Amino acid sequence: MSNSAVVETVALALREAELSKTAIAPVRPQLGGESADVDIAYAVQEENTKRAIAEGRRLVGRKIGLTSIAVQKQLGVDSPDFGMLFADMAFGDGEAIPAGLLIQPKVEAEIALVINKDLTQEKHTYADIISATEYALPAVEVVDSRIENWKISLIDTVADNASSAAYVLGSKPVKLESLDLVNCKMTMTRSGEVVSQGVGKACLSNPLNAAVWLADEMVRRGRPLLAGDIILTGALGPMVVAHAGDEFVVEIEGFGSVTAAFAAE
């Protein structure tokens, strides 16, 4: 098969897995195995992005993954990855995420930035990101893999939209100047029990590093970040498996709290 045919085949398999709520075997063998170039995985992601937009879904931002140096080492990579965020992936603070919507969800606590300017430079700076950020919010990213048992490599997760599934934003916007992005402490609880803890610098030493990387990468790949877009900058602590009936409360110092709730079966 040609590369384009392979991309279309893998993209279709991932779409069908998502629609049927049935995980599939890793897709990396079809994309070149362990030696595959990540660009072919992004081509799969882009194929499904174009399909989603053509079907009327609204692209509203990006998520950044692999912002933990430890996780990068585990996967043998030296940079983050990204996935697309659509409006229909958003849930309100405390709103129940329907049972059966996802296959094998996990949750991560993150800092979200909402921008008010297009980011179209070839190389961005902290100043560009700070001046373009309208406000920040605490957030929970709900990740889900369409790959069986989360047996993923970089190629699998990138092709699978960086394992994106859903997200919950807090409802109290905060200006960057009042925040300590590096030292802010994060605590995630489930039924009052602490299940994840972290700090801002767990995200590439500073969430702004992740945002700069994303802004540059999106220009390079032809989908620059635009005014109004949401950036989920990356996990501040370990991800946690989510089950039906779970309720996770994330508190980030200076940002307030946000709750991700999963409906009971």
Buried (B, 14 or more C-beta within 10 A) or exposed (E): EEEEEBBBBBBBBBBEBBEEEEBBBBBBEBBBEEEBEBEBBBBBBBBBBEBBEEEEBEBBBBBBBBBBEEBBEEBEBEEBBBBBBBEEBBBEBEEBBEEEBBBBBBBBBBBBBBBEBBBEEEEBEEEBBBEBBBBBBBBBBBBBBBBBEBEBBBBBBBBBBBBBBBBBBBEEBBEBEEBEBBEBBBBBBBEEEEBBBBBBBBBBEBBBBBBBBBBBBBBEEEBBBBEEBBBBBBBBBBBBEBEEEBBBBBBBBBBBBBBBBBBEE
